[in-house]
Amino acid sequence: MKEFDEKHIKNIVLVGAHHSGKTTMSETMLFEAGLINRRGTVENQNTVSDYQDIEHERGTSVYATPLHTEWRNYKINIIDTPGLDDFIGEIISSINVADTVVTVVNGRQGVEVGTEIIWNYIDKYRKASLFVINHIDHLNLKFDESYKSINNLVSNHAVKIQFPVKIDGAQGIVDVLKMKLYKFKPEGGKPEKLPIPKEHAELANKLHNELVEKAAENDDELLELFFEKGTLNEDEMRKGIKAGMLNHELFPVFCISALNDMGTGRLMGFIDNLAPAAADLKPELSLEGQELYPKKEEPTSLFVFKTLYQANLGQITFFKVKSGELNVNDKLTNSRTGEIETMNQLFIMDGKDRNPVNKLAVGDIGATLKLKYTETNDTLYSGKEQITLKVINYPEPRITKAVSTASSKEDEKLSEALKKIHSQDPTVVVSFSKETKEQLLGCQGELHLATIDWTLKNVYGVEATFEKPKTPYRETIQKASTASYRHKKQSGGAGQFAEVHIKIEPWFEGMPEPEGFNIRGKEVVDLDWGGTLVFYNCIVGGVIDARYLPSVLKGVLEVMEAGPLTNSYIRDVRIMVYDGKMHAVDSNDISFKIAAAHAFKQAFLNASPKLLEPINEVVVKVPEDMVGNVMTDLQSRRSIIQGFETGDNCQILKCQIPVAELFGYSSDLRSITQGKATFNSKFSCYEPVPANVQNQLANQN
């Protein structure tokens, strides 16, 4: 395979809403460059990109798929991504390693909610970006509306490079950078290059002048030249456009028909000439504070952005060479584990096809097999100085389910499968709840969950059940209470004896020390499940030996792990142990542990126990015309609306919702808004449950 240097490797990621045409576009790009002889289609399940069985079954992209093509002495690495935000993890990791983001917009729909969601991440990373309006030969094309929606998305920093026209019944594209007309045959392919017809010349000249001005704004020298000459030539315009893209302040807009191969070659030519390569990028700062320059003379460093498991190959690790040069058999250190990995094989991946290479230049994207100690987000480096690159931050799960198997014999198999699924997709979060005794699985939505279920069944042979998880309530008290308990047991020989007197009170941050007690010691316990226990030794006269007080504390903590109302954790209590009795022979640690547990339980039940429920902070982004329906649904979930913000053609609702009321919200919101609203959710606090809910839950226990 031909070798390319850091100046001739372009890394692009194709993003966009569902059915915008990304996979078809990537297939056409490979066909245009001659890397494939025949274009596949999503319908025929024979595209290079969508090759996984689940993608064939569902007829849509589920995984981000790295590909490559070559165009006029440049290598273009392409990552084709899913269009549904359930698979946002695949999209984010791909954006992270791309140097240019190509956002594909369905010309019949304009910018859709899925595109807006993805744009938030593109904007965060401030990547060089361009837009492609697809389906220009469709009868229902809305090009001007689509362009307007793009401009709204990027705060009026978009600029037309092209616009579609009809010429004698044939499809044409007017290019205002080159000031040419590209006329296509019905089957597409290589166009005929013609002068711009008179009927389109006025618009073309107007857009050309706008492009000149936009290009000049991004470079001081060009701006002076523009004022001097009143215009810029094509090379000068390219320089200004590239500067604007690198600054994330200028967003060129192209138009194509991916299905009928119209305009793809011109787009690849633009990517060759203007999209940034590794050599154009600023140095990246490692977590150690070291500047990593994208040069082959630098120490080698790789960033792992994707892990994939295949039955016949095992673990495939995808990475980007951030600095230096990578050769087969190089030994690199994992900055997270400290382990040495040997790069026994190097590949350029085209879907499921592996193309072996001997080395990869800085800026290139490649893959290797069977690394032992490396996962997604890891950095591998050479040399003595450690290099750790900034990790990808993935969004929190939006839905959580309790996952189990019908047979305990399958539990280990399920755990191993979920571990691999999480490794492949970090937005899948697997945990075990000690208090509810459930294995929990968090993911991005119902469709995401369906693909996990499919993978468990069809790849790992595990039949799993997904259910509503139990709500992790907490218990506390509302007033002070005292109690005592004597534990006495005699069964021949040494017996058991202990008597404990305690007072308990609600605890809150900054409260004064208890009055009326001789405080001999104090221990503050930060509870593993949240909240605090403050334990006071107020024993006078040695009625309980100090050596037994740790056992008293253990007895209290044992009850606090399963409260008397709902078996939930207890939090935010302080305890004063102020009296008791012991026996010289029969008293021991177990006796005081039992006595303390009973005394605490009695005192707790007499202290107006209160059940607390977890509350999540939820942010909902919804189109303005759908706010009413969303608000009605939120109110039915006992939500407290905290505020509104106005976005671009949308409202952003901020509210707090009990976790118990969030089950099924992802599906309901999608149904209410036809998939046009999104939400994020994260834990906020614990708050008292309504009295009727507490009674209901206590009766169920």
N, C-alpha and C positions, 0 to 999 in steps of 0.2 A: 504494500500500500504506500502511496506517495506520502512523503513527510512534509509537514508545514511548520513554519516558525510562528512566534507569538504575534507577528504582524499580519499573518494570513489565516488566522483561525478566528472565526466569528461564532459566538455562542448565542443562540436565540431560543426563546421559549414561546410557544404558541398558547395563548390563553384566550378565554372568551366564554360566553354563556353556552349552555347546552344547545346543540344543533346549529352553532354558528358556522361550522365547516372546517374546524381545525384539522381533524384527521384527514379529510379529503385534500386539504391544502398541503399537508406534509407529504401525502402520497404524490401529488402533482409536482411538488418540488423535486422529489427523487426521480420522477419520470422525466421531467424537463432536463435534468442533469445527466440522464442516461444511466443512472445507477440501477434502475429497474426497467424492464422492457415492456411491461404492461401495467397499467394502473388498476389497482384493486379498488373495491368499493366497500363501504360499511355494510351495505345490504347483502353483498355476496360473501362477507366475512373473510376477505382475503387481502386486507390492507397490511402493510408492514407494521404499522403502529399498533392497531388493536388486534393483538394476536392471542390474548389470553382467552380461555374457554368461557369465563364469566362475561367477558366483553362481547363475545359472539352471542351468548345466550340473551344478554340484555340489550344488545344493539347500541351500546354506548361505551365511551372510554371510562375505565375505572382506575387505571394506573397511568402515571406519567411515564412516557416511553421515550428514551433517548434514541436518536437516529443521526445520520450524517449525510451530507451531500457535498459535492464539489462543483464549483461554478467559477470559471475563468480564473484559475490559479488560486482560488480561495477555498478553504474548507469551512463549511457551515454546519456546526453541530446544532441539531434541532431537538427540542424536547416538546413532544405533543402531550398536552395535559387534559384531564377531564374538565367538563364544563359545569358540573354540579358542585355546589359548595359543601355537600356532604364529604367530598374528597379533597377538602381544602389543604390537607397536609401534603398531598402529592403536588398541588399547585405551588404552595409556599416554598417547598424545598427546591423546586425547579426554578422559581424566580430568583432564589438566593444565589444560584450558581450561574445563571444566565447573565450575559453582558447587555443584551437588548431584549426587551419584551415586545412581542408582536401581538397586539390585541385584535382578534378577529371579531368583527361585528356583522351580524346578519342584516343585510341591506333591506330586508322586509320589516325588521323589528326595531332597528336602532339599538342603542345601549339598553341592555336589559339588567334586571336586578343582579343576576349572576356576575355580569361584567362590573357593576358598581362594587360588589363585594370584593372581587379580585383586585380592582383598582386601588382599594384602600391599602393593600399590601404592596402593590407596585409603588405607590406614592411614598409609603413608609421607607422602602429601600432606595428610593430616588434613582431608579434604574432608567437608562436611556430607553425610550419607548417610541413605537410608531403604531399606527392603526391601519387596519385593512378592512374596507367595506366589501363584503362578499355578496355573491348572487346578483351581480350587476346586470346579468342577462335575463333575470326573472321578470315576469309580467307585472308582479306586484312590488317591484323595487321602489323604495322610498329613499333615494340617495340624499337629497337635501335635508330631509328630516333626520336621517341617520347621522349626517355630518354635524348637524346642529346639536344632537344629543351628545356626540363626542366632545364638541367644543364646550358644552355645559359641564361635562364631566371633568375636563382639564382646565377649567376656569379661563376659557377663551385663549388658550395657548396652542390650539390645534392650527394646522395650516394645510391647505389642500395642495398636494403634489399632482393629483390627477382628478379627472371627473369623467363619467361615462357618457357616450353619445351613440346615436344610431346613424350610420352612414349607408345609404342605399339599402336599407333593411339589414345590414350587417352590424355586428357589435364593434364599437370602437372605444378607445380610451385616449383622451387628450392629456398629455403630460406637460405641465406648465414649467417644469424644471428644464427639460430638454426642448420644450416648445415644438413637439411633434405629435402627430396623430398615429396611433397604433390601430390598424384595422385587422380584425380577426375573421378567419373562415369559421363556418358553423362548428367544425370539430376543434377549433382552438389551435393551440400550438404557436409556431413562430408567426408573428404578425407582419403585415405589410406596413412599412414606415412611410408616412405621407405628410405633406404640409397640412397645417390646421385649416379646415374649410372656413370660408368667410363668415358663415352664420355662427361659428363658434369662436371667431377670432377676438371679438370684443371681450367676452368673458375670460378667454384664455389670457389675454394681455392684462386684464384687471387682476386676475389671480397671480400671474407672474410678478407683477409689481408688488403685490402684497407679500409674496414669497421673498422677493429681494429685500424688502423692508424688515421682515421678520428675521432673515438671515443676518442682516447687518447689525441688528440690535444685540447680537450675542458675542460680538468681538469689537473692541474699541478701534482697532486698525481698519476693520471693514466698515465701521460706521463713518470714520473720517473719509475713507475712499468713496463711500456712497454719497456723502455730502459734496465731495469734490466732483464726481462723475455723474451723479444722479442715477446710477445703476451699478450692477455687479455682473461679471461674466459667470459662466456656469461653474468654473472651478472655485471662484470666490464665494459663490452661493453655497457650494458644497461645504466649504470650510465653516461658514456661519451656521449652516444647518447642523453639522456635526457638533459644533460647540454648544449649540442650544440643546441638542439631545443629551450630551454629556452632563450638562448642567440641570437636566430634567426641567427645562423651561420651554422646549419647543417639541411639538409632537406632529410629525408628518403624517398625512392621511393618503393612503393609496386605495385603489379599487381593483377588484379581480372577480373572475368567476373560477373558483377552485374546481368545481365539477367539470367545467368545459375547457379548462386549461387556457384561460385568458388572463394575461397580465402577470403571471407568476414569474416568468423569466426576468421581466423588468424589475420586479420586486427583489429578486435575488441579486440582480446587478446593483441595486441601491444598497442592499445589505453589504455586499462586497466593498463598495466604495465609501460608505458613510457610517455604517454601524460600527461601534467601537470594538477593537480587538484588545487583547491583553496588554499590548504595548501602549495603548491609549489610556489605560486606567491609572488612577492614583494608587500609591502604595496602601496596603491594608495593614492596620495596626493589630498585632497579636495581643492576647490578654496579658502577656508579659511586658507589653509596651514596646515591642520591636516592630519596626516598619518593614513590611515584606514587599519588596519590589517585584513586579511580574517580569523577571529577567532570568535567563537560563544560568547566569553566573551565580545566582543566589543559592543558598541551601535549599534542598528540595522540601516542599511541604504540600500535602494533599488534604483536601477537606472532603469527608464522606457525606454525601447528601441523600443517599438512597440505598436501601438494602432490599433485596428480592430473594425469595426462596423458590426454587424450582425442583420438582421431584427428581429429575435425572441429573441435576448439577449441584444441588445443595445451595449454599449461600452465595449470591452474586453481590459484590460490593461496587457501587458506582461512586466515582469521585471526580473532583476537578483539581488539576495541578495548579496550585496557587503561586508557586515560585520554584525556580530550579528546573531540573529535567529529570524525568523518571525513566529508568531502564529496567528491562527484565532482570530478575534476580537481585534487584536492589533490596537492601535491608533497611527498614524504617522503624522508628519508635512511635508507639501510640502514646500521645501525651496524657491521656486519661488513665491508662492502666500501667504504663511504663514497660509494656511488653514489646518485644521485637517481632515484626511481621516481615516475611519474605515475599516479595512480589514475584511469585513463580511464573505467572502468566499475565499478560496484558492484552486487553481487547478494546476495539471500537465496536460498540453495540448498535445494531440496526434491528430494533424489535427483538425477536428471538435469535437472530443471526449474530454470531460472534466472529469478528474479523481480527485475527491475531496480529499484533504489532510488537516490535522490539523496544520501542521507546515512545514516550509522549512528551511533547514540548509544554512549556509553561502556557497556561491558558486553555489547554486541551481538556476534554472530558473523556474518561475511559472507565474501564471496569476490570475487576479481577475476581478470582474464585477462591473460596474456602479460606478466608482469613480467620484466624482462630480467636482473636481477642478484640475485634473491631466491630463497632456498631455505627448506625447513623449518628451524625453530629460529632464524630471523632476526628481528630487531626493526627496525621502521620507525618513524621519529619525525619530528616537526616541531620547529622552533625551533633555537636555536644550541647548546644544551647537549645533548651526546650522551646517549642513553638506550639501555641494553642490558639486556634482561630475561634472567633465568636460563633456560638452555636445558634441554630435556628430555634426561635421561640414559637411553639405550636399553640393554637388556641385550646382553651379548656373544653372538655366535653359538654355537649348541649343536652344529651340524654344519658341516663344511667339505668342499667338493667341488672337484676340479679341473674347470674348465669349458673346453670347446674346441669348435671347429667342424670339420666334415669338410674344408673348403676354407679355405686361408689368405685367399682373397678375401673370406670372410665375417667375418674377425676384426675388422675395423673396425666393421662393422655390429653385431657382438656387443658390442663395447666401448661403442658409443653406446647400445645398448638397455639394457645393465646399468647404465650411468650414470643413465639415466632411472628405472630400477627402484629404484636406491638412493635417488635424490632423492624418489621417491614413498614409499619404505619404508626409513628409515634402519637398520632391523635387518638389512637385506641389506647385507653388507659385501663389497666387491670389492677385491682386491689382486693384485699380481703378485709371485711368489716368484723373486727373482733366482737363488737357488741351485738350485731345482728346475726353473726355466724353465717354470713353470705359472701360469696365471691361476686364482686361487682365489676361490671364492664361499662366503661364510658366511651361514647363515640359522638359523631357529629349530627346524626339524624337517623330516621327510620330506614332510609335507603342504604346508608352506611352500615347500619345494623344488619340489613338483609344480605349485604355482600359478605359480612363477617360470618353470618350463619351459613351462607353458601360455601364459603371457604372451609369452614369446619367440617361440613358434611362431605364435600366433594374432593377436598385436598387431603384432609387429615382423618376422615372417616369417623368423625365425632358427631353424635346426635345431641345437640344441646337444647336446653329449655331456657327461654328468656322471660322473666317475670318482673312485675313491679317490685322494686326493692323496699324493704322495711324502712320506715323513716327513723333516723337516729335521734330520738328525743333525748332530752336531759331532764333531770329532776332537781329541784331545789326547795328551799323553805322560805316562808314569808314572815315568821315571827320566832321569838325565842321559846325554848322548851327545855325542861329538865327531865332526867330519867335515871333510874338506877337498876342494876341487875346483879343478882347473886347467882353464880354458877357453882353448884355443889354436886359432886358425884362420888359415891363410895361403893366399891365393888370388891372389897378385900385388898389388903395391902395398902400401898399409897393411893390416895384418892385424888380428886380434883377440887380445888376451891379458889374462887376469886369473886370479889365484889367491886363494882365500878359505879361511881356517880359522875354524871356528866351534865353539862349545859351546852346546848347548841344555839347558834344564832345565824341569821343570814349574813354573808360576808360581802363587802363591796370595797373597792379600791379607796384607800385613804381614810377608812373608818377609824375612830379612836380605839385605844386599847380597852379591853373589858374592865369594868369597875367592880369593886367588891371582892376581888380575888388577889391572892398573893401569888403573883406570876413568878415561877421558878425557872421556866424555860419556854421557848417558843420555836416551832418549826413550821415553815411555810412550804407547802407542797404544791408545785405546779403540776396539775393533773395531766396525764397523757392525752386525755380526751377534751381538754380545754377547761378553763376555770381554775379555781384555787381551793385548797383546804388549808386552814390555819389551825395548828394543833398547839394548845397551851398546857403546860404542866403547872397545875395549881395545887399540887399535893403539899399538905402541911403536916409535919410531925412524923413523916415516914410511914404513913398508913399503907401506902403502896410503895414498894421498893422501886427505885429508879430503873433497875434492870428490867422491870416488867412493862415499862411505858412503851418501848418499841412494839411489844406484842399488842398493847391496847391500840396503838396506831394501825397496826396490821389488821386488826379486827374491824376497825372503822373503814379502812380502805376496801376491805373485802365486800362490805355491804354497799359501799359507794360504786362498786362495779356492776351492781344489779339492784337498783333502787326498788322499794316496795310497791310503787305505783304501777310501773310498766316494765320492770326489769331493765330500765335504762340507767345510764351513768348519772351519778349525783355530782353536782358542782356547786362551788361558791358557798361554802359552809365554814364556820369556825367552831371549834370545840374546846371547852374548858373541862379538863379532868380535875375535879376538886376534892374528891373523897373516895373512900373505898376501904376494903379490908383484905387481909391476906393471912395465910396459915403457914406456920414455919415448916410444915412437912408437905402438905397437900397442894400448896400453891405452885404453879409453874407457868411457862409461857402460853401453852395451849389453853389453860384455864382463863387467863386474862384476855386472850384473843376472843374466846367465845363470849365471855361476859361483856366485853366492850361492844361486840357486834350486836348483841341483843339490846343493850342499853341504847346504842345509837339508833337502832331500828325503831324502838319505842319512842324515843325523843323526836325522831324525824316525823313519824305519823301524827304526833301531837303539835307539830310546828307549822300547821297549815301548808302541807306540801303542795308544790306547784309544778306543773309539767311545762317544760320549755320546748319549743320546736325550732328547727333550723330555718333561717330566713335567707334567701338568696337575693342578691342585687341583680336585677334583670334590665337589660337595655334592648329595646325593640325598635328597629328601624322599619318604618311602614310608609307606603305611599299615602299622600294627603287624603285621597278620596276613600281610604279604607280605615282611617283612624277610628271612626265610630264603632265599627264592628270589632276591632281589636280591643278597644276600651271596654266594651260590653263583656267580652270574654275575660279580660283581666279582672274586672270587678267580680265576676263569678268565682274567681280563684282567690278571693280574700286579699287581693293585692292592695298596696298603698302606693298611689302615684306620687312621685317625688318631684317631677318636673318634666318639661317639654323643651326640646330644642328643634329649630328648623334647619333642615338640610336642603340639598338640591332636590326639589320636588318631593320631599318626604318629611315626615315628622319622626323625631327620635324621642321615644318615651322611656323615662327612667322610673323604675318602680321596685318595690320589694315584695316578694311573693314567698309564702311558705313552701318549703321543699315538697311537702305532702301534696300541694296543689299543682306542682309543675309536671307531674307525670302525664305524658301524652301531649304536652304543650307543643312540642315540635311539629307533630302531625296536625294538630288542630290549627296552629298558626298558618301552616302551609295550605290547609284546606280553606280557611277563611279568606286568605289573600291570594289564592291561586299561585302560591310560591313566590310572591313578590315582596314578602317581608322576611326579615332575618332577626335573630336575637342572640345575645350572649348572656351567660349566666355565671355568677360566681358567688361563693359563700360570703355572707355579710355578718350575721350575728345570730344569737338565740333570743327568742322573745316568748313570753307566756302564751299558751294556747287559750282560746276561748273556753269558758267553763263547760259548755255542753260537749265540746270536743274532748276535754280532759275526762269527763265522766264516762263518755263512750269508750275511750281508750282504757281507762282503769277497769271498767266492767269486762272488757275483753281479756284482760290479763288473768 
